[in-house]
Amino acid sequence: MVGVVVVGVVFRVVYVLVVLDDVPSGLDSIAYQLLGGSIRAGTGYVVPTSMFTGEYTPTAAFPPLYPAYQALWQSVFDAGPTSVRMAGTVPAAATIALTAILGRRAVGPRVGLAAAAIVAVHPGLIAADGSAMSESLTVPLVLAAQLLALCLADSGRGRLALAVALGPVLGLAILTRQDLVLFGGILVVWLMVAMPGPWRAKATVGAIVAVGTALVVTPWVVRNAGAVDVVAVSTLSPASALAGANCPSSYHGPGLGSWDYACVAAVRPSAISEAEAAERGLTERDLTDDYRSAAVAHVRENLDRLPLVVAARQARAWSIWDPRDLARRDSDESRRYG
């Protein structure tokens, strides 16, 4: 397994140094890099553009864990584009190792090693790990949660310790990507069904996992309620995802089932930046509400198109719908089209 991990890390280092040598960073990766720099500098979790004005504006646009990881990485190494992309090598090593362990636990050693080998050279995962975005940290956390859940389902002894560990891991995953709240809920439901024993014992395990998750996530949600007046893990990131995925260009034509930044910009008043919005008295809550309202309104007005859009979106997720277009879109976020 160690050899497979080393090979996977080497592939990612070569990818960053050679393939991404002259590829500019995407908007999200720049935001993560600047947020990490702000945390490292002690100016807090603020709108990246406000760092250049001196009037720091609190933000919750993105979940905090990956920027915090970037802050740690930049403190130890460097804050340049190549360095921050190299930050993905550590979670990549964890991803490969956890895949091997999970496969071995679920099926057997050969399957575990084969799965790890696939992960080590998988182009999509290599690109994600080199993009300086939260996905590189999300994958090993999800795998760790799955492994703990599998051990819980099979275990007779040590169940309490495993349940105590699973909650914080799920909490950290949610602080990396807010949509993993859904993953956590599904995993706990599966666990309570798959785990042997009386339902009272299962409910106890589920409660321990839920409390552990809440203990990790709640302080950040409370901070956001006070800082940006939104009770959520993140604000603009999921809201803009909804706005860009539910608009005319993502419901019709060549962009069917995709996401369009132009739709997001159309919702934001005068296409102003976050810092300018703060200056005009528009809070993240205002912008978040506008994005969500626009998305909900479009869905309600186009319910007849929704099944086709969902089908196209799933086909895009599996790269079987217009892969050239997918590659073009991916190239906007620290990836090379070729």
TAHU-V130991 format. One record per backbone hydrogen bond with DSSP energy under -1.0 kcal/mol. CO is the residue of the C=O (numbers start at 0). NH is the residue of the N-H. E is the energy in kcal/mol with one decimal. If there is no record, write none. Layout:
# TAHU-V130991
CO	NH	E
CO	NH	E
This chain:
# TAHU-V130991
0	4	-2.3
1	5	-2.4
2	6	-2.3
3	7	-2.4
4	8	-2.4
5	9	-2.6
6	10	-2.5
7	11	-1.7
8	12	-2.3
9	13	-2.6
10	14	-2.2
11	15	-2.2
12	16	-2.5
13	17	-2.9
14	19	-2.1
19	22	-1.2
25	29	-2.2
26	30	-2.3
27	31	-2.6
28	32	-2.3
29	33	-2.7
30	34	-2.7
31	35	-2.6
32	36	-2.0
33	37	-2.4
34	38	-2.4
35	39	-2.5
36	40	-2.2
37	42	-2.0
43	45	-1.2
44	58	-1.9
46	49	-1.4
47	50	-1.4
48	51	-1.3
49	53	-1.4
56	46	-3.3
59	234	-2.2
60	236	-2.0
63	67	-2.1
64	68	-2.3
65	69	-2.7
66	70	-2.3
67	71	-2.0
68	72	-2.7
69	73	-3.0
70	74	-1.7
71	75	-1.7
72	76	-3.1
79	83	-2.5
80	84	-1.4
81	85	-1.7
84	87	-1.4
85	88	-2.2
87	91	-1.7
88	92	-2.1
89	93	-1.9
90	94	-2.6
91	95	-2.4
92	96	-2.2
93	97	-2.8
94	98	-2.1
95	99	-2.0
96	100	-2.3
97	101	-3.0
98	102	-2.8
99	103	-2.3
100	104	-2.6
101	105	-2.5
102	106	-2.7
102	107	-1.7
107	111	-2.2
108	112	-2.4
109	113	-2.5
110	114	-2.7
111	115	-2.2
112	116	-2.1
113	117	-2.0
114	118	-2.3
115	119	-2.2
116	120	-1.2
121	125	-2.6
122	126	-2.6
123	127	-2.0
124	128	-2.5
125	129	-1.3
127	130	-1.2
132	135	-1.4
133	136	-1.2
133	137	-1.9
134	138	-2.0
136	140	-1.2
137	141	-2.4
138	142	-2.4
139	143	-2.5
140	144	-2.2
141	145	-2.4
142	146	-2.5
143	147	-2.4
144	148	-2.3
145	149	-2.5
146	150	-2.4
147	151	-2.3
148	152	-2.3
149	153	-1.5
150	154	-1.5
157	161	-2.0
158	162	-2.3
159	163	-2.4
160	164	-1.8
161	165	-2.3
162	166	-1.5
164	168	-1.5
165	169	-2.5
166	170	-2.3
167	171	-2.7
168	172	-2.1
169	173	-2.3
170	174	-1.8
172	175	-1.2
172	176	-2.2
174	64	-2.2
176	179	-1.7
177	180	-1.8
178	181	-1.2
179	183	-2.6
180	184	-2.1
181	185	-2.4
182	186	-2.7
183	187	-2.3
184	188	-2.1
185	189	-2.6
186	190	-2.5
187	191	-2.4
188	192	-1.5
189	193	-3.0
190	194	-2.4
197	201	-1.9
198	202	-2.8
199	203	-1.7
200	204	-2.1
201	205	-2.7
202	206	-2.4
203	207	-2.3
204	208	-2.4
205	209	-2.4
206	210	-2.6
207	211	-2.4
208	212	-2.3
209	213	-2.5
210	214	-2.4
211	215	-1.0
212	216	-2.2
213	217	-2.8
216	220	-1.8
217	221	-2.8
218	222	-2.1
219	223	-2.2
220	224	-2.1
221	225	-1.7
222	226	-2.9
223	227	-2.5
223	229	-1.2
229	231	-1.4
234	238	-1.8
235	239	-2.9
236	240	-1.4
237	241	-1.9
238	242	-2.2
239	243	-2.5
240	244	-1.3
243	259	-1.7
246	249	-1.0
247	251	-1.1
249	256	-2.7
252	255	-1.7
254	257	-2.3
260	264	-2.6
261	265	-1.7
262	266	-1.1
263	267	-1.8
267	270	-2.3
268	271	-1.6
272	276	-2.4
273	277	-2.0
274	278	-1.9
275	279	-1.7
276	281	-3.0
277	280	-1.4
282	286	-2.1
283	287	-3.0
284	288	-2.8
285	289	-2.2
286	290	-2.5
287	291	-2.5
288	292	-2.7
289	293	-2.3
290	294	-2.1
291	295	-2.8
292	296	-2.5
293	297	-2.0
294	298	-2.3
295	299	-2.5
296	300	-1.8
301	304	-1.3
304	308	-2.3
305	309	-2.8
306	310	-2.2
307	311	-2.5
308	312	-2.5
309	313	-2.3
310	314	-2.2
311	315	-2.2
312	316	-2.0
313	317	-1.4
314	319	-2.6
315	318	-1.7
321	325	-1.8
322	326	-2.5
323	327	-2.2
324	328	-2.4
325	329	-2.7
326	330	-1.8
328	331	-1.3
329	332	-2.1
